[in-house]
């Protein structure tokens, strides 16, 4: 059984009924919101996560998380006097199929909101659909930034909430001077690494020869030569680390090969952006102790709200070994933000909810609060954890307060002059502060480019 120490907190187990009571209290607090006439039809919640294929290792639990949140909300009385109904589809780790399934959810099922996606290429594929059909998408995973859509709410980390602080940690706290940027070959790793290369060179004077970049396909399994190359790169006299944006089930053979070649954290530490507790369930973590991950939540966070969530998750799954992770917390935050915005608006109407959600603040699971910013990103703490032999993370560093997500990077020439603000009168996701113009939506072009990579 997962036995996370509650330190000074009393031992207590949260039942589904108790968790529902907490949700009901929140609903009552929002009872003064304007009331619109509603019918008895359920509020439909679309769930767009891969349940098969290479990303199922990461996404299946996110589907389950949203279903748990829906069940709890219904036990608390639903929303606006209506029950919530989950509508689940499986895009099967097929990026064009994500767009088809999103269209199915919005045009045929007429869902009121979608919670979904993991990879950025799948999100890019969905983007033109949710904009065309005016849907709501809550996206729960860290990503590369360089985007702000009127119809998407980004509850995962932007680069300034994960990648940049992680590199700063490696330089300032660990003394790293060489960097191997290893990732899966698609838009998120490539764009994140472009940002990191610019940041390393411009802000820290890291030379070109001290940066190694390597990409592999989804589902890559033969890591022997690449790990050997990383080893050679790290034996050239300077402290070296790997920054991993490897996604999906390719992480299992990657970490296995690190172990096979005897690379441990004392030699070449790996800091991962897409490996959490769920991915580690399939790996012997003993040889990986000391390697790192950067997230905005870990299951090991010592906080009552977190323990309550863990207890509810274990009870819901019926699995004493069930783990929680960062994207699950992002869905927890996003779901509660959407529900609060619906209560505030008194309706599930998309345009009204979009206006109502900016400024909404809800608890996170780290003991603080998350606020929805005008650029449709949220505030998040940044945490760095070391892998332990039980598959959990020991938190070794965190920001003193939450960090607001930047839609556009300060380190890319085409982005540093852009801001996003979806409040009136600006209502723009890519406003150029130099020439005073809005670039408008480029969703179709971005989807085409992402799917072509």
N, C-alpha and C positions, 0 to 999 in steps of 0.2 A: 504493500500500500504506500502511496505517496505520503511521506511524513515530513512536512515542512514545519520547522520550529516557529512558533508564534512569539518567541522571546517573552516580552512583558505582557503580551496580550493573553487573556484567559482563553482556554480551550472551549470552543463552542462549534457546534455543527449546524449549518443552515439548511433547513428543509425547504422544499419548493414553496410551501405555503408561506414561510417566513419571508422568502425572497419576493413572493408575490405581494405580501403586505407592504414591503418597501416600495414596490412599484405603484401600488394603490395610493399610498401616501403622496407620492409625486403627482399622481393624477388628480387627487383632490386639491393639491396646492395650485394646480393649473386650472381649476374649475372656473375661475373668473374670466377666462379667455372668451372671446366672442363666440356665440353659439349659432351654427347654421343648421338648417333642417337637414337631417340625414335619413336615408332609408335603412332598411334592415339588412341590406346586402353586406357581406364581409368586406373588410379592407384587405385587398390582395397585396401580398408582399412577394415579389419575385426574388428567387435565389439563383444566381448565375455562377456556379462554381463547378469545376471539373471533378467528376466523380469517377473518372477512368482516364487512362493515359498517364503520361509522365508527371503531370502536376497533381494527380489525385493524392499523392502522399502528403501534400500541403493543403489542398483545398477542401477535401472531404470534411475535415473537422470544422471548417468555416461554414459549410452548409449546415452542419449539426448545431453550430453555435447560434445561427440565426433562428433555426427551428426552436431551440431552447428559449431564446428571448421572446419569440412569438408566443410560445406556450405560457411563459411567465406573465406576459402582458395580458393574455386572455384570462388567466387566473386572477389578475388584478382588476378585471372589468373591461378589458379591451381599450379602445380609443374612441372617444366621442360616442360612447354607448354602443359601439359595434365591435364584433369579434374580428380578429385578424386571421387570414388564411394564407398559408405558405404555398407558393406555386414554384415547384422545383424543376429545373431542367439541367441536363448534363451536356455541356459543350465539349466534353471528352478531350480536353487539351488540344483542340483543333481551333486555331485562331480564327479563320473565316467562319467557323461554325458558331463562335461566340456572337458574331454579328447576327446570324440567322436566329439564334435562340433569343437574343435580346429583342429582335423584331417580333418574334412569336410572343414574348412576354408582354410587350407593350401594345401591339396591334391586335392580337387575338385574345390573349388572356386579360388584357386591359388592367395590368397591375398598377398600383398607385406608387410604387417605389421598387427599386432593384438594389439588392446588396450582392456584390459579386466581383469577380475577376481576381487574378493574382498577377500574372505577367503583364508588363506594359504593352506588349504586342496585342494581347487580348483586349486590353482596355482601349488601345488605339483603334482596334477593329470595331469596337462597340460605339465609340464616340460619335461618329456620324449618325448612327441610328438613334441614340438617345437625344441628340440635338434635333434631328428631323422630326421625331415623334414627341418631342418635349417630355421626355421621361426624367426621372430622378435616379442617379446612380451613386451609391456610396461605395467607395473604393478603399479597401482596408489595408493595403500593403505599401511598404516603402517603395519609392519610385524615383525617377531621374529628374523630376521637375520639368521645367520648360513647357508648362501647360496650365491653363486655367479655363475650364469650360463652365458655362452658365448652368449646365445640367449635371455636373459631377461635383461631388464633395469628397475631398481627399483626406481620409482619416488616418492613412499611413504617413510615414515620414517623408519629407522632402530632403534633398541632399544636405541642407544646412541643419537638419535635425537628426542626421545619422552619419553620412559619409564624411563630411567635413570635420565634425567633432571627433570621429574615430581616428582620422589621420592626425589631427592635432594631438590626440592622446598618445599615439604611437611615437610621434616626434618628441613631445615634451616630457612624457612620463616614462617611456621605454627606451628612448634614444635611437630610434630607427632612422637609418640614412639611405636605405635602398628599398624599393617597393616593387613587388610582383603583383600586377593587377590581373587577376585571373577570373574570367567570367563566362557565362553562357552567351552564345552569339545571337543577341537580339538587342532591341533598342535600349532597355534599361541599363545593362552593363556598359554598352558602348557609350551612351550619353553620360552616365555617371563617371566613367573613366576619363572621358574628355574633360569633364569638370575637375576631376582630381589631378589629372596631368597638369592642367593650367594652374591649379592651386599650388601644387608641389613646386612647380618651376617658378611661378611669379611671386608667391608669398614666402617660400622657404628656400629658394635657390637650388633645388634639387636638379642635378644634371640629367640630360637625356639618357646617358648610359647607365644611370642608376634607377631607371624605370623600365621594367619588363612588362609587356602586355601580351596576353594570350586568351583566345576565345575558343570554345568548343560547342558543338551542337547540343540541343536538348537531349537528355537521356544518355549522354556520353558515358562510357564505361571503362575504356582503356586509358588509364591515367599514368601508366608506368613511365613513358618517355617525358611527359610534361612535368611530373613530379621530379624526375631526374634532372630536368632542365632547371627547375626551381632550386634544387639542391646546389647545382653548379653556380647558379646566379648568387646564391647566398654564401658561397665559399670564397668570394673575391675580396674579403678583407673589411667589409663594412657591415654593421648590424642590418639585417634584412627581415622584412615581414611580407606576408601575403595578404592582399586585400581581395577577398573572395566575393564575387557576385554570381557565383554558380547557383543555379536554381533547380528545384525539383529533385527527382530521385538520383540525379548525377552526383549529388553530394555524398551519397553512401560510398560508392567506389572511390571517390576523391579522398575522403578521410581514411578509408581503408588502405589506400596506397601510401598515404603519408605515413601511416603506422608501419606498413610493410617495409618502407625504406628508412625507418628509424628517425624520421623527422619529428621532433617534439617541440613544444612551445619554447623551451630554453634555447633551441637552435634557431628556428625560424617560426615565430609565432604567426598564426593565421587569424585574421579578424574577419568574420563573415557578416554579411548583411542579409542573408536569406536562410540562415540556419538557426533554428530555435529548438525548443524542447520537443516538438513533434518530429522534426527531422532526425533528432538524435535517438529516438526510440528504436530506430533500425540499425544502430551502430554500437559496437563495443566501445564505450567512451573511456575506458581505462587508459589507453594510450593517448587519448586526446586531451587529457587534463592539462589545463593552463592555456589552451588555445581560446580565442576570444570571439565574442559576437557583440555587435552594437545594435541595440534596439531601443524602444521607448517603454518597454515592459518586459519583465521576466516573471516567471511563476514564483520565483523565490523572493519577490518583493515582500517585505515584512510590514503588512498593513491589513487592518481588519476587513476593509472592503475587498481586498484581494482574496483573503481566506474565505470570505463568504462566497465569492464567485467560484473559487476552486471547489468548495463543498457542494455548491449547487451543480457544478459541472459533473463531479463524480456521481452525485445522486442521479442526475439526468441520464448519464451514460450507463450507470450500473457497473462501472469499471473502476476499481480502487486504484488502478495504475494509470488512469487517464491523466493527461497533462494539459496545461493551458499554455498559450503563447501570445506573442505580440499582436499578430493579425486578429486573433480572437478578441483581444482587448479593444482593438480598433473597431471591430464590429459592435462590441458592447457600447462603445462611445457613440458610434454613428447611429446605431439603432435608437439609443436614448435621446440623441439630439433630434433625430427625425420625429420621434414620438412627441417630444416637447414642442417642436415647431408646429406639429399638427394640432396639439392642444392650444397653443398660442394663437394659431390661425383660425381654429374652429372648423377646419375643413382639410381634406386631403388634396384639394386643388393644387396642382403642381406650381403654378406661378405664385400663388399665395404662400405656399410653404417655402419656396425659394426666398422670398422676401423676409419671411418670419424667422428663418433659421439663423441668419447672420446675427451674431452676438449671443446666441444661445450658449449657455455654459452648463455643463454636467460634470459629475465626478468621474475622474479616471480611476484606475485600480492601483495607483501608486501613492495615494493619499492626497492628491491635489485635484485640480479641475482642468477640464479641456474646454476651450472656447472656440466657436466657429468664427473665423476671421472673414473680412470682406472679400478676400481672394479665394474663398472656399477651401482653405487649408485650416488646420487647427493648431492649437498650442499643445506642446508635448514636452515632457522631460526627456533627456537623453541619458541612456544607461549603457555602460559597458560591463559585460560579465565574462568570467572565466568558466570554461567547461569543467564540471566536476565528474567524478567517476560514477555518480548516480544519475547522470544525464541532466542534472540541473545546472544552473549558473550561479556562481558567487559574484555578486555585484561589487566591482572594484573601483568604479568611478561613476559619478553622475553629475549633471549640471545642477547648480544651486537652485534653479527655478525653471519654469517651462520656457520653451523656445517657440516662437511663432514661425510657422512654415512659410518659406519663400517659394513662390511659384516660379520665379525666374532667377537664374544664378548670377551672382556678382562677378563670376570668373570667366564668363564667356562673352566675347565682344558683341554678339548679336542679342544678348539677353540683359546685360547690365543696365540698359536704359529703359527696360520694360517693367511695368507694374500691373497688377490685376486688382480691380475693385468692382464688384457686382452691385454696388448700391447706386441708386439714382443720384446724380444725373450721369455718372460716368458709364456704368454698366458695360464694362469692357474687361476682357481677360488678358489683353496684351497692349496696354496703352503706352505709347512711347512718350516719355516725359521730355525728350529733347525737341521733337517736332510737333508734339501736342496732338497726335493722331492715334486712332484705334485701328489695330491691324485686322480686326474681325476674325471670324472663325476660319480655321484652316483644317478642320477635322477630316474632311474627305482626303485631302492631300497627305495628311499625317498618317491616316490609316493605310493608304496605298503604299507609302514609303516604308512603314513598319512591316507590312506583310511581304514586301519585296525583299527585305533583308534576309 
